[in-house]
C-alpha cells in the first residue's frame, strides 16, 4: 500500500472557475524522495496543500477524486489529525516560526501532540541535532539568517516525527549556498532515517542528485513522472522547467548527433557518460 495515493484528484478554489489541479494521479511509497517541479502557477502548491489537509479543510473549494496519506482520507480527517502524519515546511519560515527561542519553536509541535515532558525533550534534542542547530537553541528566530530559520522550521516539523515531510519551495528565499545546505539537511534525513520526502523545487541542479523521482506538473496536471535522468529530457525543457545545466548540455549534444544514451543530472554522471562516448 503506497504511503500517498491520489486518484483522479481535482480541486477548484471557491470563486475561481478554472481548477488549480485536474485529474492528478500519484503514488508515493514509504522512503521515497520525490521532487515536484513545473512552471509557476501549475498547481504544485495546491497539490502539497492536499497532502496535509489544508485543502479542503482550510482552503475552501470543490474537491473531486481520492486523496489518502497513510490510509487517512483528507476529506474525512482534520488538518490537525493529518499533521501527525504529514509535516509541512512552508516557503517562508516567517509563516512557521513565532516563539521567542528556537528551542521553544521546536518544542511547540510535540507539546501540542500531548507528549510527556521527557519525550518532548528527547525529540527536541534529536531534531536540533539532526538539523545541526544545537548552538542556536537559545536564540530568537528573528535573529537568524534565512538559511538558519529554514533549518529551525524543518526541525520544528521533524520533532513531531511525521511519516512524510512536504516542503514547498524551501529555498525560494535563500542564496545558492544556503539553498544547498538546506537540501543536504533534507537529503540526510531521507538517507539516515528513511524519511519520505515530497519537495517542490525549481533549483533542480541542487536537489536532483538526491531525488528518487521527478514529477513535473503543467497546467494543473502531472505530465512527467520517473527517475530524474529520464524525465529531464527535451520534453521537460519545452514545458519550461529549469533543467540542471549539465543535463541541458547533453540535450544539446544529442541534437548535434552525439551518441548520448542518457541525460546525466550530476557532473559525476556526465563524466562517466562522456568517457563511454569517447571510448567508442
C-alpha positions as CSV (number, residue, x, y, z in Angstrom):
1,X,0.0,0.0,0.0
2,X,1.5,3.4,-1.0
3,X,2.1,6.0,1.7
4,X,0.5,8.7,-0.5
5,X,-2.3,7.8,-3.0
6,X,-4.0,10.3,-5.2
7,X,-6.5,9.2,-7.8
8,X,-8.4,11.5,-10.2
9,X,-7.8,14.4,-7.8
10,X,-9.1,17.8,-8.9
11,X,-9.6,20.9,-6.9
12,X,-11.1,24.3,-7.7
13,X,-10.8,27.2,-5.2
14,X,-14.0,29.0,-4.2
15,X,-14.7,31.9,-6.5
16,X,-12.4,30.6,-9.3
17,X,-13.7,29.0,-12.4
18,X,-10.5,27.1,-13.5
19,X,-9.3,24.1,-11.5
20,X,-6.0,24.5,-9.8
21,X,-5.3,20.8,-10.2
22,X,-7.0,18.4,-12.6
23,X,-7.2,14.6,-12.6
24,X,-4.0,14.1,-10.6
25,X,-2.9,10.5,-10.1
26,X,0.1,10.0,-7.9
27,X,1.5,7.2,-5.7
28,X,4.5,7.7,-3.3
29,X,5.9,4.8,-1.4
30,X,7.4,4.9,2.0
31,X,11.0,6.2,2.0
32,X,10.9,7.8,-1.5
33,X,12.3,11.2,-2.2
34,X,10.2,13.0,-4.8
35,X,11.0,16.4,-6.3
36,X,7.9,18.1,-7.6
37,X,8.5,20.8,-10.2
38,X,6.9,22.7,-13.1
39,X,6.2,26.3,-14.2
40,X,4.9,28.8,-11.8
41,X,1.1,28.5,-11.3
42,X,1.0,24.9,-12.5
43,X,-0.6,23.6,-9.2
44,X,2.3,22.4,-7.2
45,X,1.4,24.3,-4.0
46,X,-2.2,23.2,-4.2
47,X,-1.2,19.6,-4.6
48,X,1.0,20.0,-1.4
49,X,-1.9,21.6,0.5
50,X,-3.9,18.5,-0.3
51,X,-1.4,16.2,1.4
52,X,-1.8,17.8,4.8
53,X,-5.4,18.6,4.6
54,X,-5.1,22.4,4.1
55,X,-7.2,21.6,1.0
56,X,-10.1,21.3,1.6
57,X,-10.2,21.9,5.4
58,X,-8.7,25.4,5.3
59,X,-8.8,26.5,1.6
60,X,-12.4,26.0,0.6
61,X,-13.5,24.8,-2.8
62,X,-14.7,21.8,-4.8
63,X,-12.7,18.7,-4.3
64,X,-13.1,15.6,-6.6
65,X,-11.3,12.3,-6.6
66,X,-9.4,10.3,-3.9
67,X,-6.6,11.5,-1.7
68,X,-5.2,9.4,1.1
69,X,-2.0,9.7,3.2
70,X,-1.1,6.6,5.3
71,X,-4.6,5.4,4.8
72,X,-6.2,8.7,6.0
73,X,-8.6,10.4,3.7
74,X,-8.1,14.2,3.5
75,X,-11.8,14.6,3.2
76,X,-12.6,12.8,6.4
77,X,-9.8,14.0,8.7
78,X,-8.9,17.4,10.1
79,X,-5.7,19.2,9.3
80,X,-4.6,18.7,13.0
81,X,-5.1,14.9,12.6
82,X,-3.2,14.8,9.3
83,X,-0.4,16.9,10.8
84,X,0.6,13.9,12.9
85,X,1.4,12.1,9.6
86,X,2.4,14.9,7.3
87,X,4.9,17.6,8.3
88,X,4.7,20.8,6.1
89,X,7.5,23.2,5.6
90,X,6.4,26.5,4.0
91,X,8.3,28.7,1.5
92,X,8.8,31.4,4.0
93,X,9.9,30.4,7.6
94,X,8.3,33.6,8.9
95,X,5.0,31.8,8.4
96,X,6.1,29.0,10.7
97,X,8.2,30.5,13.5
98,X,6.7,32.6,16.2
99,X,8.3,31.8,19.6
100,X,11.0,33.8,21.4
101,X,13.6,31.0,21.1
102,X,14.5,28.2,18.6
103,X,14.1,25.6,21.3
104,X,10.5,26.8,22.1
105,X,9.6,26.7,18.4
106,X,10.9,23.1,18.0
107,X,9.1,22.0,21.2
108,X,5.7,23.5,20.1
109,X,4.7,20.6,17.9
110,X,5.4,17.8,20.4
111,X,3.7,19.7,23.2
112,X,0.6,20.1,21.2
113,X,0.6,16.4,20.5
114,X,0.2,16.0,24.2
115,X,3.5,14.1,24.6
116,X,5.1,13.7,28.1
117,X,7.7,16.2,29.0
118,X,10.6,13.8,28.8
119,X,9.6,12.6,25.3
120,X,9.2,16.1,24.2
121,X,12.7,16.9,25.4
122,X,14.2,13.9,23.6
123,X,12.5,14.8,20.4
124,X,13.7,18.4,20.6
125,X,17.3,17.4,21.2
126,X,17.1,14.9,18.3
127,X,15.6,17.4,15.9
128,X,18.1,20.1,16.8
129,X,21.0,17.7,16.3
130,X,19.6,16.3,13.1
131,X,19.4,19.7,11.5
132,X,22.7,20.9,13.0
133,X,21.3,23.8,15.0
134,X,22.0,22.8,18.6
135,X,24.1,26.0,19.1
136,X,21.1,28.1,18.1
137,X,18.6,26.8,20.7
138,X,18.5,30.0,22.9
139,X,18.4,32.5,20.0
140,X,15.3,34.2,18.8
141,X,14.3,33.1,15.3
142,X,14.2,36.8,14.1
143,X,18.0,37.0,14.9
144,X,18.8,34.2,12.5
145,X,19.7,34.2,8.8
146,X,17.2,32.8,6.3
147,X,19.0,29.5,6.0
148,X,19.1,29.1,9.8
149,X,15.4,30.0,10.0
150,X,14.6,27.3,7.5
151,X,16.6,24.7,9.4
152,X,14.5,25.7,12.5
153,X,11.3,25.3,10.5
154,X,12.5,21.8,9.4
155,X,13.4,20.9,13.0
156,X,10.0,22.0,14.3
157,X,8.3,19.7,11.8
158,X,10.8,16.9,12.4
159,X,10.2,16.9,16.2
160,X,6.7,15.7,15.5
161,X,8.2,12.7,13.7
162,X,5.8,12.6,10.8
163,X,5.8,9.9,8.2
164,X,6.0,12.3,5.3
165,X,7.8,15.7,5.1
166,X,6.4,18.1,2.4
167,X,8.5,21.1,1.6
168,X,7.0,23.8,-0.6
169,X,10.0,25.6,-2.3
170,X,12.0,25.8,0.9
171,X,14.9,27.5,-0.8
172,X,13.0,30.2,-2.7
173,X,14.1,33.0,-0.2
174,X,17.7,31.7,0.1
175,X,21.0,32.3,-1.7
176,X,22.6,29.3,-3.5
177,X,24.9,28.4,-0.7
178,X,22.1,28.3,1.9
179,X,19.9,26.5,-0.5
180,X,22.4,23.7,-0.9
181,X,22.8,23.4,2.8
182,X,19.0,23.1,3.3
183,X,18.7,20.5,0.6
184,X,21.6,18.5,2.1
185,X,19.8,18.6,5.5
186,X,16.7,17.1,3.9
187,X,18.7,14.5,2.0
188,X,20.5,13.5,5.2
189,X,17.1,12.9,6.9
190,X,15.9,10.9,3.9
191,X,19.1,8.8,3.9
192,X,19.6,8.2,7.6
193,X,16.1,7.7,8.9
194,X,14.2,6.8,5.7
195,X,12.0,10.0,5.8
196,X,9.6,10.1,2.9
197,X,10.1,13.5,1.2
198,X,8.0,15.4,-1.3
199,X,9.8,18.7,-2.2
200,X,8.6,21.4,-4.5
201,X,11.8,22.9,-6.0
202,X,12.9,24.8,-9.0
203,X,16.7,24.5,-8.3
204,X,17.0,21.2,-9.9
205,X,20.8,21.4,-10.1
206,X,20.9,21.1,-6.3
207,X,18.1,18.6,-5.5
208,X,18.1,16.2,-8.4
209,X,21.1,14.2,-7.3
210,X,19.2,13.2,-4.1
211,X,15.8,12.5,-5.6
212,X,14.4,9.1,-6.5
213,X,11.7,10.6,-8.7
214,X,11.0,13.8,-10.5
215,X,7.3,14.7,-11.0
216,X,6.6,17.5,-13.5
217,X,3.3,19.4,-13.5
218,X,1.9,21.7,-16.1
219,X,-1.5,23.5,-16.1
220,X,-2.7,21.5,-13.1
221,X,-1.8,18.1,-14.4
222,X,1.1,15.7,-13.9
223,X,2.8,15.4,-17.3
224,X,6.0,13.6,-16.5
225,X,6.9,11.1,-13.7
226,X,10.0,9.0,-13.4
227,X,13.7,8.9,-12.5
228,X,15.3,12.4,-12.9
229,X,17.7,11.1,-15.6
230,X,14.7,10.0,-17.7
231,X,12.4,12.9,-17.0
232,X,14.9,15.7,-17.7
233,X,14.8,15.4,-21.5
234,X,13.8,17.7,-24.2
235,X,10.1,17.5,-23.4
236,X,10.7,18.7,-19.8
237,X,12.7,21.6,-21.2
238,X,9.9,22.6,-23.5
239,X,7.5,22.6,-20.6
240,X,9.6,25.3,-19.0
241,X,11.4,23.9,-16.1
242,X,14.9,24.9,-15.3
243,X,16.9,21.8,-16.2
244,X,20.3,21.1,-14.5
245,X,23.0,22.8,-16.6
246,X,24.8,19.5,-17.2
247,X,21.5,17.9,-18.4
248,X,20.8,20.8,-20.8
249,X,24.4,20.4,-22.2
250,X,23.8,16.8,-23.0
251,X,20.5,17.5,-24.6
252,X,22.3,19.9,-26.9
253,X,24.9,17.2,-27.7
254,X,22.1,14.8,-28.6
255,X,20.7,17.4,-31.1
256,X,24.2,17.7,-32.6
257,X,24.2,13.9,-33.2
258,X,26.5,12.8,-30.4
259,X,25.6,9.2,-29.4
260,X,24.5,10.0,-25.8
261,X,22.4,7.3,-24.2
262,X,21.1,9.2,-21.2
263,X,20.9,12.7,-19.8
264,X,23.1,13.0,-16.7
265,X,22.0,15.1,-13.8
266,X,25.4,15.5,-12.0
267,X,28.9,16.3,-13.1
268,X,30.0,12.8,-12.0
269,X,27.3,11.2,-14.2
270,X,28.3,13.4,-17.1
271,X,32.0,12.4,-16.7
272,X,31.1,8.7,-16.9
273,X,28.8,9.2,-19.9
274,X,31.5,11.3,-21.8
275,X,34.1,8.6,-21.2
276,X,31.7,6.0,-22.5
277,X,31.0,8.0,-25.6
278,X,34.7,8.7,-26.2
279,X,35.7,5.0,-26.0
280,X,33.5,4.2,-29.0
